[in-house]
């Protein structure tokens, strides 16, 4: 390996070790157009092989190419990016290619999507949800917080008070033990919930 490329080889090794076994890093010598160093090798390439930079539409005037997608020899999907390395005179001397094996992540995403999805032709069973005020309260709170770009854990005292009032106006407290459930969801004592409800009734009167 040429002396001016040696420091980049250490960079290749560091990146590959940090993300092993998902990342391969290849250092290409532009003068010889061959692979000068390979770290985390999963592409079965060898040092000294032709770089085949034309496959990534390499142009010396650029500095970064990609990200772009490739397919490994065993069919795995690879997400890659290529960085043109230059000397002190801004002359391109090498290309550092980082290849990330994303096939495992795609498999996990597909598995999670399949697990979390509900068939579009399957509605909620009417007999099950007809009297399920838990579900209605959950959906109401979710819609209330989402429409205001809020999350339950970060609600202020005033926001919780307003939410209790809005829930009451929507009839959420009609279910047995609804107040206890709402107090647990909002992280409040039942006495506080009843206090807010009494304040609302007093204001209405």
N, C-alpha and C positions, 0 to 999 in steps of 0.2 A: 504494500500500500504506500502511496506517495506521502511524504512527510506532512504536506499541507492538509491531508485528509484525516490524519490520525486523530486530532481532537474531535472531529465529528463522529468518529467510530465510538468514542466513549459516550457521546450523546445518544447514539443509537442504542447502545447497551442499556443505558439508564432508562430510556423510555420503554423498551421491551421488558425490562425487569419490573418496572412499576405496574404495568398492565398485563403481565403474563397471566394466563396463556393466550390472551385474546389479541395481542398486538405483535406484529412483525415489522421490523424497520430495516429498510434496504438502502445502502449508500451506493450511489452510482457515480463512477468516475466519468466525467464528460469528455475527457481527452481520449480515453480508450473506448468509451461507451460500453463499459462492462460493470458488473456488480463488484464493488470493491470490499464491501462488508455487509454481513447479514446477521441481525440479532433477532432471537425469538422465531427462528425459521419454521414456518408451517406451510410454505408454498413449494417446498422441495427444490427451490432454486439453489444454485451453487455459485460460490465466488468465482469470478472470471467469466461467467456466462454473459452473453450480450444483454444490454439493458433494455433494448426494444422500446426506447423512449417515444418512438413515433406512435405507439399504442395509446399514449396519454396526451397526444397532440402537443408535444413539448415545443415551446418557443423560448429561446434564451432571454428574450426581453422581459419575460414575466418573472414574478417572484414566487407566487403560490399558484398551484394548479389544483382545482377541486374545491370541496370533496367530490369524488366520483365513485361509481360502483363498479366492482369487478366480481368475477366468479372464480373461486379457487379450483384447484385440480379435482377436488372431491365434491364439488358442487356447492360448497359453502359460499354464502354471500359475504363479500368483503367491501367495506367502506374505506376509501383511501384518500390521501392527500399528499401532494408532492411539493417540496420546498426547494427552490433553486438557491444553492449556496454560492457565494461569491468571495473573491479574494479582496485584498486591500485596494485594488484598482478597479473594483466593481466588475471584474471579469468572471463569468460563470465558470465554476470549476467542478461542481458536483450537484447531484440531485438527491435529496433525502426523502424517501417515500415511506410513509407510515400507513400500514395496512391493518385495519381492525376487523376481526372476525365478528360480524354482527348476527350470524345465523342463530346463535343461542338466544340472543335477546329477542329476535323475531319469533322464535318458538315459544318463549315465555309470554310475549305479548299476545300471540294467538291463543295460547292456553287460557290466559286471564280473560281475554275477550269472550271466548266460548263459555267460560264459567260464569261470567258476570251478565251475559246477555240473556234476555227473556224473549222467547218467540213472539213476533208481532201479532200473531193471531190468537194469543192466549191472554185474555183479560183477567183481572182479579176476580176470583169467585165471589159472586154477589152474596152468597150465604155466609161467607167467611168475613167479609169486610163491611157488611151492612151496618153492624153495630160496633165496629172497631174504632172507637174514638181515639185510641192510641195512634192509629195510622193517620187519622184526619189531623190530629194535633201535630204530629211529626211533619206532615206535608205542609201544614200552615206555617209552622215555625221555619221550615226550610225555605219556603217561598218568601216569607217576610224578611229573613236575614239576607237571602241572595239578592233580592230586589234593592237592598240597601248596601250591598257589598260588605256585609258584616258576617262574623262567625260567632256562634253562641258563646264560646269560651271567653271572648273579648268584649262582651256586651257591658256597657256601663250601667250604673244603677238606674239612670233616667231611661235608658233604652229598654231595660228589662221591665220597668214600670209601664212604658208605652206598649210593649209587646203584650203584657198581661191585659191591659185595657183593650187592645185590639182583639186578643183571643176571646175575651169576655163578650165583646160586641158581636163576635162571630158565633157565639153560642158554644164555645169550647168547654165551658165549665158545666155543661149539662150532664156529662157522664159521671157515674159514681166514681169517687176517688180521683176525679180529673184534677182537682187542685193539688193533690199530693203528687200526682205524676208530673204536672207542669212545674211544680217547685223543684222536683228532682232534676228535671231536664235543664232548668235554668240555674241550678245551683243556688237556690234560695230556700229559706225556711217557709213552711206553710203559713206561719203567722204573717210574714211579709207579703205573701201573695194575697191573703185575706185583707190585709191593710190596704193594699192597692185597690182591691175590688171595692172595699167600703168607701175609699176616697172617691172612686168613680161614681158610686151610687149617690154619695152626698152631693157631688157636683151636679149630677143630673137632677136631683131634687131641688 
